Amino acid sequence: MSTILLNESDFNLDEQGVVISVADGIATVSGLRGVLAGELVTFNNEVQGLALNIEKRFVKVVIFAAETTVKQGDMAERTESIVDVPVGFNLLGRVVDSLGN
């Protein structure tokens, strides 16, 4: 694994982070200090993920797309929203994915 150097002045570590590694659909992200468990995270290619395992230095994010769409060095950013799916009569008979699309 190669080393990624982070310059804290380049971005806000509470809101943004850098992907350190990707394996088995899980991205390990450095930064994102303010992220909450269950919060949506957006990667720089508009792929979303779910922050699950929050550690002191890293956050593990489940990727909601093919694993190959997120790679080491990509930026990740908090969305400050949780996963939610709309409900109601307008959704009856429709196919909806886990993100409500």
N, C-alpha and C positions, 0 to 999 in steps of 0.2 A: 504494500500500500504506500502510495506517495504521500508526502507531507504537504499540507495546505497551510500557508502562512496567513493569519488574519490580522488585519490592521484595524483596530477598533474605531479609528477616526473615520473609516470609510463608510460605516453604516451603524445603525442603532441596534445593538445586540439584544435589546429587549423586544424588538419588533421583527428583526431579520436574522437570518443565519445562513450558514454554508453547509452543503451536503458533504459529509466526510466520507461516507461509504454507502453502498446500496447492496443489499443481499436479501434474497427470498421475499421481495416485495416490501422490504422495510428499509427506509432511509434513516441513517444516523446523521443528525444535524447538530452542528455546533452553533451556539448562539440561542436565539429564541428564549431568552431568560424569562420573559413575561408570559409565555404560552401556558395555557391551562390544559389539563387532561380532557380529552374529548373535543378540543378545538380544531377547526379546520385550518390547514396550512396550505398555502398556494406556492408552487414552485415557479421558477421564472419562465417556464414554458406553458403556463396556465393549467398544469396538472394539479389536482388537489390531493390532499392526504389528511389523515386523522392522527393527531398527536396522542399517543397512548402512554408510552413509558418515559416519564420525565425524570432525568437524573440530574446531578449537580452540574455537570459540564456538557451533557448531551441530551437530546430529545430523540426518541425513536418514533418515526412517522410511518404509518401504514399508507402505501401509495395506492390511490384509486384509479390506476391505469396500468398499462404494461410496465414492468420493471425497467425496461430499456429506455423509457421516456425520461427518466430522471438519472442523472449521472453525477459522479464526484465533481465537486466544484460549482454545481448549480446553486443559485440563491433560493432561499425559502423565506416566506413572509407570513406573519400571523394574519388571520382574517378577523379575529375577535368575534367569531360566531361559532356556534356548535352545529353539528349535523342535525338538520331537521327536514322533514318531508311534509309538504302540505297535504291536507286532507279536505274532503268536501265532495259535493255532488259533481263538480266539474271534473273530478278525476275518475269517476265511475267508468269502467270499461277501457281505461287507458293503461298502457304499459309504462311504468315509472321505475327508474333505476334507484339505487340507494341514496343518490344525491337529490332526488326529486326532479330529475330531468325527464 
